Amino acid sequence: MAPSSSVLLPPGGQRILVIQAHPDDAEFLCGGTIARLASEGCEIHYLLVTKGDKGTNDPDMTPARLSSIRAQEQERAAKALGVQTVTFLAGYTDGEVEATLGLRRDLILIVRQWRPDVVFTFDPWKHYDFHPDHRAVGMCTQDALVNAGGRWIFPEQLVNGVTAHSVKHIYYFSTDQPNYWVDISNVIDKKIAAMRCHESQMVNFDPDDYARRKGRQAGTEHKYKFAEAFHHDVI
């Protein structure tokens, strides 16, 4: 797919589901694209598998306290980008996410309930992605999208107006095989502001420098000042 100066989505692709492992994943990896999609009138829903409860080495912090802090930070960051809703799955712990049938089932239910046109998530085939949660979430998301349209897959979910739902278009972020680039030059400041909402993760870290450096690297090939890169595929 050719690079775009606007965010090109499939016809009617107005409902966006972003499936991530931890608070701050979306802001770091596709926050500029989310800001642009929101500005273009898309409905955007965040689904987080964990609350990032292990994201600290502070001996005075506890996972329970950090969960609450990071959930609030995620709500603020999502609001800064124009995301409509944020949902956290229950029962999954930071650093311990596995690609299980149970997680796939939970993701299928969300897809069937929210009925997105497009899904963004991790590329589970990225070489040397060392974070197990990222790999697991990416793999389970793809498997869930393959299954969500099947009438006889978890048929017990199909009650109270919930129906099978097929999603054809998936955009993988954190990929080393990009084929789709989004120009985020006009929203880089909004992305950085959203990243700054994750104050618990900003110890000795400059999101401004990081976001601009990564954005320049992604934009170089297509002469964008700042960009984000994805691997787009059709299921």
MARKETOR-696710 format. One line per 8 residues: number of its first residue (from 0); their letters; for each residue x, y, z of N, C-alpha, C. Coordinates in Angstrom, 1 decimal. Example, Ala and Ser with C-alpha at 12.3 -4.5 7.8 and 13.67 -1.06 7.14 Angstrom:
<torvos>
0) AS) 13.2,-5.7,7.8,12.3,-4.5,7.8,13.2,-3.3,7.8 | 12.8,-2.2,7.1,13.7,-1.1,7.1,12.9,0.0,7.9
</torvos>
This chain:
<torvos>
0) MAPSSSVL) 0.9,-1.2,0.0,0.0,0.0,0.0,0.9,1.2,0.0 | 0.6,2.2,-0.8,1.4,3.4,-0.9,1.2,4.2,0.4 | 2.3,5.0,0.7,2.2,5.8,1.9,1.2,6.9,1.6 | 0.7,7.5,2.7,-0.4,8.4,2.6,-0.1,9.7,3.4 | -0.6,10.8,2.9,-0.6,12.1,3.6,-1.8,12.2,4.5 | -2.8,11.4,4.3,-4.0,11.3,5.2,-4.1,9.9,5.6 | -4.9,9.7,6.6,-5.0,8.3,7.2,-6.0,7.6,6.3 | -5.6,6.7,5.4,-6.4,6.0,4.5,-6.9,4.7,5.2
8) LPPGGQRI) -8.2,4.5,5.3,-8.8,3.3,5.9,-9.7,2.7,4.9 | -10.1,1.4,5.1,-11.0,0.8,4.2,-12.3,1.6,4.1 | -13.1,1.5,3.0,-14.4,2.2,3.0,-15.2,1.9,4.2 | -15.7,2.9,4.8,-16.5,2.7,6.0,-15.8,2.4,7.3 | -14.4,2.5,7.2,-13.6,2.1,8.3,-13.6,3.2,9.4 | -14.7,3.4,10.1,-14.8,4.4,11.1,-14.7,4.0,12.5 | -14.8,2.7,12.7,-14.8,2.2,14.1,-13.4,1.5,14.3 | -12.6,2.0,15.2,-11.3,1.5,15.4,-11.1,0.9,16.8
16) LVIQAHPD) -10.6,-0.3,16.8,-10.2,-1.0,18.1,-8.7,-1.1,18.2 | -8.2,-0.6,19.3,-6.7,-0.7,19.5,-6.5,-1.6,20.7 | -5.9,-2.8,20.4,-5.7,-3.8,21.4,-4.2,-3.8,21.8 | -4.0,-3.5,23.1,-2.6,-3.3,23.6,-2.4,-4.1,24.9 | -1.2,-4.3,25.3,-0.9,-5.1,26.5,-0.9,-4.2,27.7 | -0.4,-3.0,27.6,-0.2,-2.2,28.8,-0.6,-0.7,28.6 | -0.9,0.0,29.6,-1.0,1.5,29.5,0.3,2.0,28.9 | 0.1,2.9,28.0,1.2,3.7,27.2,1.6,3.0,25.9
24) DAEFLCGG) 1.3,1.7,25.7,1.7,1.1,24.4,1.2,1.9,23.2 | -0.1,2.2,23.2,-0.7,2.9,22.1,-0.1,4.3,21.9 | 0.1,5.0,23.0,0.7,6.4,22.9,2.1,6.3,22.3 | 2.9,5.4,22.7,4.3,5.3,22.3,4.3,4.8,20.8 | 3.5,3.8,20.4,3.6,3.1,19.2,2.8,3.7,18.1 | 1.6,4.3,18.4,0.7,4.8,17.3,-0.1,6.0,17.8 | 0.4,6.7,18.7,-0.3,7.9,19.3,-0.6,8.9,18.2 | 0.3,9.2,17.3,0.1,10.2,16.3,-1.0,9.7,15.3
32) TIARLASE) -1.0,8.5,15.0,-2.1,8.0,14.1,-3.4,8.0,14.8 | -3.5,7.7,16.1,-4.7,7.7,16.8,-5.2,9.2,16.8 | -4.3,10.1,17.1,-4.7,11.5,17.1,-5.3,11.9,15.7 | -4.7,11.5,14.6,-5.2,11.8,13.3,-6.6,11.2,13.1 | -6.7,9.9,13.4,-8.0,9.2,13.2,-9.1,9.9,14.0 | -8.8,10.3,15.2,-9.8,11.0,16.0,-10.2,12.3,15.4 | -9.2,13.0,14.9,-9.5,14.3,14.3,-10.3,14.2,13.0 | -10.3,13.0,12.4,-11.1,12.7,11.2,-12.4,12.1,11.5
40) GCEIHYLL) -12.8,12.1,12.8,-14.1,11.7,13.2,-14.3,10.2,13.4 | -13.2,9.4,13.5,-13.4,8.0,13.8,-13.7,7.8,15.2 | -14.5,6.7,15.5,-14.7,6.2,16.8,-13.6,5.3,17.2 | -12.9,5.6,18.3,-11.8,4.8,18.7,-12.0,4.3,20.1 | -11.7,3.0,20.2,-11.8,2.3,21.5,-10.5,1.6,21.8 | -10.0,1.8,23.1,-8.8,1.1,23.6,-9.3,-0.1,24.4 | -8.6,-1.2,24.1,-8.7,-2.4,24.9,-7.3,-2.8,25.5 | -7.2,-2.8,26.8,-5.9,-3.1,27.4,-6.0,-4.5,28.1
48) VTKGDKGT) -5.1,-5.3,27.9,-5.1,-6.7,28.5,-4.7,-6.6,30.0 | -3.7,-5.7,30.3,-3.3,-5.5,31.7,-3.3,-4.0,32.1 | -3.1,-3.8,33.3,-3.0,-2.4,33.8,-1.5,-2.0,34.1 | -0.6,-2.8,33.6,0.8,-2.5,33.7,1.3,-2.5,35.2 | 0.8,-3.4,36.0,1.0,-3.4,37.4,2.5,-3.7,37.8 | 3.3,-4.2,36.9,4.7,-4.5,37.2,5.7,-3.5,36.6 | 5.1,-2.4,36.1,6.0,-1.4,35.4,6.7,-0.4,36.3 | 7.4,-0.9,37.3,8.2,-0.1,38.2,9.3,-1.0,38.9
56) NDPDMTPA) 10.4,-0.3,39.3,11.4,-1.0,40.1,11.5,-0.3,41.5 | 10.5,0.6,41.8,10.4,1.3,43.0,10.1,0.4,44.1 | 10.9,0.2,45.1,10.6,-0.7,46.2,9.5,-0.3,47.1 | 9.1,1.0,47.0,8.0,1.5,47.8,6.7,1.5,47.1 | 6.7,1.1,45.9,5.5,1.0,45.1,5.0,-0.5,45.1 | 3.7,-0.7,45.1,3.1,-2.0,45.0,2.4,-2.2,43.7 | 2.2,-3.4,43.2,1.5,-3.6,42.0,0.0,-3.1,42.1 | -0.6,-3.3,43.2,-2.0,-2.8,43.4,-2.1,-1.3,43.2
64) RLSSIRAQ) -1.2,-0.6,43.9,-1.2,0.9,43.8,-0.9,1.3,42.3 | 0.1,0.6,41.7,0.5,1.0,40.4,-0.6,0.8,39.4 | -1.3,-0.3,39.6,-2.4,-0.6,38.7,-3.4,0.6,38.6 | -3.7,1.1,39.8,-4.7,2.3,39.8,-4.1,3.5,39.2 | -2.8,3.8,39.5,-2.1,4.9,38.9,-2.1,4.8,37.4 | -1.7,3.7,36.9,-1.5,3.6,35.4,-2.9,3.6,34.7 | -3.9,3.0,35.3,-5.2,3.1,34.7,-5.7,4.5,34.5 | -5.4,5.4,35.6,-5.8,6.8,35.5,-5.0,7.5,34.5
72) EQERAAKA) -3.7,7.2,34.4,-2.8,7.8,33.4,-3.3,7.5,32.0 | -3.7,6.2,31.8,-4.2,5.8,30.5,-5.5,6.5,30.1 | -6.3,6.7,31.0,-7.6,7.4,30.8,-7.2,8.9,30.3 | -6.3,9.5,31.0,-5.9,10.9,30.6,-5.3,10.9,29.2 | -4.4,10.0,29.0,-3.7,10.0,27.7,-4.7,9.7,26.6 | -5.6,8.8,26.8,-6.6,8.5,25.7,-7.5,9.7,25.4 | -7.9,10.4,26.5,-8.7,11.6,26.3,-7.9,12.7,25.5 | -6.6,12.8,25.8,-5.8,13.8,25.1,-5.7,13.5,23.6
80) LGVQTVTF) -5.8,12.3,23.2,-5.8,11.9,21.8,-7.1,11.9,21.1 | -8.2,11.9,21.9,-9.6,11.9,21.3,-10.2,10.5,21.3 | -9.6,9.6,22.1,-10.2,8.3,22.2,-11.5,8.3,23.0 | -12.5,7.6,22.5,-13.8,7.6,23.2,-13.9,6.8,24.5 | -13.4,5.6,24.4,-13.5,4.7,25.6,-12.3,3.9,25.8 | -12.1,3.5,27.1,-10.9,2.7,27.5,-11.5,1.5,28.3 | -11.1,0.3,27.9,-11.6,-0.9,28.7,-10.3,-1.7,29.1 | -10.3,-2.2,30.3,-9.3,-3.1,30.8,-9.9,-4.5,31.0
88) LAGYTDGE) -9.2,-5.5,30.4,-9.7,-6.9,30.7,-9.3,-7.2,32.2 | -10.1,-8.1,32.8,-9.9,-8.6,34.1,-9.1,-9.9,34.1 | -8.3,-10.1,35.1,-7.6,-11.4,35.3,-6.3,-11.6,34.6 | -5.7,-10.5,34.0,-4.4,-10.7,33.4,-3.4,-9.8,34.0 | -2.2,-10.3,34.3,-1.2,-9.7,35.0,0.0,-9.3,34.1 | 0.5,-8.1,34.3,1.6,-7.5,33.6,2.8,-8.5,33.7 | 3.4,-8.9,32.5,4.5,-9.7,32.5,4.2,-11.2,32.5 | 2.9,-11.5,32.6,2.5,-12.9,32.6,1.4,-13.3,31.6
96) VEATLGLR) 1.3,-12.5,30.6,0.3,-12.7,29.6,0.8,-13.8,28.6 | -0.1,-14.8,28.4,0.2,-15.9,27.5,-0.8,-16.0,26.4 | -0.4,-16.5,25.2,-1.3,-16.7,24.1,-2.2,-17.9,24.3 | -3.2,-17.8,25.1,-4.1,-18.9,25.5,-5.5,-18.8,24.9 | -6.2,-19.9,24.9,-7.5,-19.9,24.4,-8.4,-19.0,25.2 | -8.2,-18.9,26.5,-9.0,-18.0,27.3,-8.8,-16.6,26.9 | -7.6,-16.1,26.6,-7.4,-14.7,26.2,-8.1,-14.5,24.8 | -7.9,-15.5,23.9,-8.6,-15.4,22.6,-10.1,-15.2,22.8
104) RDLILIVR) -10.7,-16.0,23.7,-12.1,-16.0,23.9,-12.5,-14.6,24.4 | -11.7,-14.0,25.3,-12.1,-12.7,25.8,-12.0,-11.6,24.7 | -11.0,-11.7,23.9,-10.8,-10.8,22.8,-12.0,-10.9,21.8 | -12.3,-12.2,21.5,-13.4,-12.4,20.5,-14.7,-11.7,21.0 | -15.0,-11.8,22.3,-16.2,-11.2,22.9,-16.2,-9.7,22.7 | -15.1,-9.1,23.0,-15.0,-7.6,22.8,-15.2,-7.3,21.3 | -14.6,-8.0,20.4,-14.7,-7.7,19.0,-16.2,-7.9,18.6 | -16.9,-8.9,19.1,-18.3,-9.1,18.7,-19.2,-8.0,19.3
112) QWRPDVVF) -18.8,-7.6,20.5,-19.6,-6.5,21.2,-19.4,-5.2,20.5 | -18.2,-4.8,20.3,-17.9,-3.5,19.8,-17.9,-3.3,18.3 | -17.7,-4.5,17.6,-17.9,-4.5,16.1,-17.0,-3.5,15.4 | -15.7,-3.5,15.5,-14.8,-2.6,14.8,-14.7,-2.9,13.4 | -14.4,-1.9,12.6,-14.1,-2.0,11.2,-12.6,-2.4,11.0 | -11.7,-1.8,11.9,-10.3,-1.9,11.8,-9.7,-2.2,13.2 | -8.7,-3.0,13.3,-8.0,-3.3,14.5,-6.5,-3.0,14.4 | -6.0,-2.3,15.4,-4.6,-2.1,15.5,-4.0,-2.9,16.7
120) TFDPWKHY) -2.9,-3.5,16.5,-2.3,-4.3,17.6,-0.8,-4.6,17.3 | -0.1,-5.3,18.2,1.3,-5.6,18.0,1.5,-6.6,16.9 | 2.7,-6.5,16.2,3.1,-7.5,15.2,3.7,-8.7,16.0 | 3.0,-9.8,16.1,3.6,-10.9,16.9,4.8,-11.6,16.2 | 5.0,-11.3,14.9,6.2,-11.9,14.2,7.4,-11.0,14.2 | 7.4,-9.9,14.9,8.5,-9.0,14.8,9.7,-9.7,15.4 | 10.8,-9.6,14.6,12.0,-10.3,15.1,12.6,-9.6,16.4 | 12.9,-10.4,17.3,13.5,-10.0,18.6,12.7,-9.0,19.3
128) DFHPDHRA) 11.4,-9.2,19.3,10.5,-8.5,20.3,10.6,-9.2,21.6 | 11.3,-8.7,22.6,11.6,-9.4,23.8,10.5,-9.5,24.8 | 9.5,-8.6,24.6,8.4,-8.6,25.6,7.4,-9.7,25.4 | 7.3,-10.6,26.3,6.3,-11.7,26.0,4.9,-11.3,25.9 | 4.5,-10.2,26.7,3.1,-9.7,26.6,2.8,-9.2,25.3 | 3.7,-8.5,24.6,3.5,-8.0,23.3,3.2,-9.1,22.3 | 4.1,-10.1,22.3,3.9,-11.2,21.4,2.6,-11.9,21.6 | 2.3,-12.2,22.9,1.0,-12.9,23.2,-0.2,-12.1,22.8
136) VGMCTQDA) -0.2,-10.8,23.0,-1.4,-10.0,22.7,-1.6,-9.9,21.2 | -0.4,-9.7,20.5,-0.5,-9.7,19.0,-1.0,-11.0,18.4 | -0.5,-12.1,18.9,-0.9,-13.4,18.3,-2.4,-13.7,18.7 | -2.8,-13.5,19.9,-4.2,-13.7,20.3,-5.2,-12.8,19.6 | -4.7,-11.6,19.3,-5.6,-10.7,18.6,-5.9,-11.2,17.2 | -4.8,-11.6,16.5,-5.0,-12.1,15.1,-5.9,-13.3,15.2 | -5.6,-14.2,16.1,-6.5,-15.4,16.2,-7.9,-15.1,16.5 | -8.1,-14.1,17.3,-9.5,-13.7,17.7,-10.2,-13.1,16.5
144) LVNAGGRW) -9.5,-12.4,15.6,-10.2,-11.8,14.5,-10.5,-12.9,13.5 | -9.7,-13.9,13.4,-10.0,-15.0,12.5,-11.3,-15.7,12.9 | -11.4,-15.8,14.3,-12.5,-16.6,14.8,-13.8,-15.9,15.1 | -13.7,-14.5,15.3,-14.9,-13.8,15.7,-16.1,-13.8,14.8 | -15.8,-14.1,13.5,-16.9,-14.1,12.6,-17.5,-15.5,12.4 | -17.0,-16.5,13.2,-17.5,-17.8,13.0,-18.7,-18.1,14.0 | -19.9,-18.4,13.4,-21.1,-18.6,14.1,-21.0,-19.7,15.2 | -20.2,-20.7,15.0,-20.1,-21.8,15.9,-18.8,-21.8,16.8
152) IFPEQLVN) -18.1,-20.7,16.8,-17.0,-20.5,17.7,-17.4,-19.7,18.9 | -17.4,-20.3,20.0,-17.9,-19.7,21.3,-19.3,-19.2,21.1 | -20.2,-20.1,20.6,-21.6,-19.7,20.4,-22.3,-19.2,21.6 | -21.9,-19.5,22.8,-22.5,-19.1,24.0,-22.4,-17.5,24.2 | -21.5,-16.9,23.4,-21.4,-15.5,23.5,-22.5,-14.8,22.7 | -23.1,-15.5,21.8,-24.1,-14.9,20.9,-25.5,-14.8,21.5 | -25.6,-14.0,22.5,-26.8,-13.7,23.2,-27.0,-12.2,23.5 | -28.2,-11.8,23.8,-28.5,-10.4,24.1,-28.0,-9.4,23.1
160) GVTAHSVK) -28.2,-9.8,21.8,-27.9,-8.9,20.7,-26.5,-9.0,20.2 | -25.6,-9.8,20.8,-24.2,-10.0,20.4,-24.3,-11.0,19.2 | -23.6,-10.7,18.1,-23.6,-11.5,16.9,-22.1,-11.7,16.5 | -21.9,-12.7,15.6,-20.6,-12.9,15.1,-20.2,-11.7,14.2 | -18.9,-11.4,14.2,-18.5,-10.2,13.5,-17.1,-10.4,12.9 | -17.0,-10.1,11.6,-15.7,-10.3,10.9,-15.0,-8.9,10.7 | -13.7,-8.9,11.0,-12.9,-7.8,10.8,-11.9,-8.2,9.7 | -11.8,-7.4,8.7,-10.9,-7.8,7.6,-9.5,-7.1,7.7
168) HIYYFSTD) -9.5,-5.9,8.2,-8.3,-5.1,8.2,-7.6,-5.0,9.5 | -6.3,-5.4,9.6,-5.5,-5.3,10.8,-4.3,-4.5,10.5 | -3.9,-3.6,11.4,-2.7,-2.8,11.2,-1.8,-3.1,12.4 | -0.7,-3.7,12.1,0.3,-4.1,13.2,1.2,-3.0,13.5 | 1.3,-2.5,14.7,2.3,-1.6,15.1,3.5,-2.3,15.7 | 4.6,-1.6,16.0,5.8,-2.2,16.5,6.2,-3.4,15.5 | 6.4,-3.0,14.3,6.7,-4.0,13.2,8.0,-3.8,12.6 | 8.7,-4.8,12.1,9.9,-4.6,11.4,9.7,-4.9,9.9
176) QPNYWVDI) 8.4,-5.1,9.5,8.0,-5.3,8.1,6.9,-4.3,7.7 | 7.2,-3.0,7.8,6.2,-2.0,7.5,5.8,-1.9,6.0 | 4.6,-1.7,5.7,4.1,-1.5,4.3,3.1,-0.3,4.3 | 3.0,0.4,5.4,2.0,1.5,5.5,2.5,2.5,6.4 | 2.6,3.8,6.0,3.1,4.9,6.8,2.1,6.0,6.9 | 2.1,6.6,8.1,1.1,7.7,8.4,2.0,8.9,8.7 | 1.7,10.0,8.1,2.4,11.3,8.4,1.8,11.9,9.6 | 2.6,12.0,10.7,2.1,12.5,11.9,2.8,13.9,12.3
184) SNVIDKKI) 3.3,14.5,11.2,4.0,15.8,11.5,3.2,16.8,12.2 | 1.9,16.9,11.8,1.0,17.9,12.4,0.5,17.6,13.8 | 0.7,16.3,14.2,0.2,15.9,15.5,1.2,15.4,16.5 | 2.5,15.6,16.1,3.6,15.1,17.0,3.5,15.7,18.4 | 3.1,17.0,18.5,3.0,17.6,19.8,1.9,16.9,20.6 | 0.8,16.6,20.0,-0.3,15.9,20.7,0.1,14.5,21.1 | 0.9,13.8,20.3,1.4,12.5,20.7,2.3,12.6,21.9 | 3.2,13.6,21.9,4.1,13.8,23.1,3.3,14.1,24.3
192) AAMRCHES) 2.3,15.0,24.2,1.5,15.4,25.4,0.8,14.2,26.0 | 0.3,13.3,25.1,-0.3,12.1,25.6,0.7,11.1,26.3 | 1.9,11.0,25.7,2.9,10.2,26.3,3.2,10.8,27.7 | 3.3,12.1,27.9,3.6,12.7,29.2,2.6,12.4,30.2 | 1.4,12.0,29.8,0.3,11.6,30.8,0.7,10.4,31.6 | 1.6,9.6,31.1,2.1,8.4,31.8,3.2,8.7,32.7 | 3.0,9.5,33.7,4.0,10.1,34.5,4.8,9.0,35.3 | 4.1,7.9,35.6,4.8,6.9,36.4,5.9,6.2,35.5
200) QMVNFDPD) 5.9,6.4,34.2,6.9,5.7,33.3,7.9,6.7,32.8 | 7.8,8.0,33.3,8.7,9.0,32.8,9.9,9.3,33.6 | 10.3,8.4,34.5,11.5,8.6,35.4,12.7,8.5,34.5 | 13.5,9.6,34.5,14.7,9.7,33.7,14.5,9.4,32.2 | 13.4,9.8,31.7,13.0,9.6,30.3,12.4,10.8,29.7 | 12.9,11.1,28.5,12.4,12.3,27.8,11.5,11.9,26.6 | 10.2,11.9,26.7,9.3,11.5,25.6,9.4,12.4,24.4 | 9.8,13.6,24.6,9.9,14.5,23.5,11.0,14.1,22.5
208) DYARRKGR) 12.2,13.9,23.1,13.3,13.4,22.3,13.0,12.0,21.6 | 12.4,11.1,22.4,12.2,9.8,21.9,11.2,9.8,20.8 | 10.1,10.5,20.9,9.0,10.5,19.9,9.5,11.2,18.6 | 10.2,12.3,18.8,10.7,12.9,17.5,11.8,12.1,16.8 | 12.7,11.4,17.6,13.7,10.6,17.0,13.1,9.4,16.3 | 12.1,8.7,16.9,11.4,7.6,16.3,10.6,8.1,15.1 | 10.0,9.2,15.2,9.2,9.7,14.1,10.0,10.1,12.9 | 11.2,10.7,13.1,12.1,11.0,12.0,12.5,9.7,11.3
216) QAGTEHKY) 12.9,8.7,12.1,13.3,7.4,11.5,12.3,6.8,10.7 | 11.0,6.8,11.2,9.9,6.2,10.4,9.6,7.0,9.1 | 9.8,8.3,9.2,9.4,9.2,8.1,10.4,9.3,7.0 | 11.7,8.9,7.3,12.7,9.2,6.3,12.5,8.6,4.9 | 12.0,7.4,4.8,11.9,6.7,3.5,10.9,7.5,2.6 | 9.9,8.1,3.2,8.9,8.8,2.4,8.9,10.3,2.6 | 10.0,10.8,3.1,10.2,12.2,3.3,9.1,12.9,4.1 | 8.6,12.2,5.1,7.8,12.8,6.1,8.6,13.3,7.2
224) KFAEAFHH) 8.3,14.5,7.8,9.1,15.0,8.9,9.0,14.0,10.1 | 7.8,13.6,10.4,7.6,12.6,11.4,6.5,11.6,10.9 | 6.7,10.3,11.2,5.7,9.3,10.7,5.6,8.2,11.7 | 4.6,7.4,11.5,4.5,6.1,12.2,4.3,5.0,11.2 | 4.9,3.8,11.4,4.9,2.8,10.4,4.1,1.6,10.9 | 3.4,0.9,10.0,2.6,-0.2,10.3,2.8,-1.3,9.2 | 2.4,-2.5,9.6,2.2,-3.6,8.6,0.7,-3.8,8.5 | 0.1,-3.4,7.3,-1.3,-3.6,7.1,-1.5,-4.9,6.4
232) DVI) -2.5,-5.7,6.9,-2.9,-6.9,6.2,-4.4,-7.1,6.2 | -4.8,-7.9,5.3,-6.3,-8.2,5.1,-6.4,-9.7,5.5 | -7.3,-9.9,6.5,-7.6,-11.3,7.0,-8.6,-12.0,6.1
</torvos>
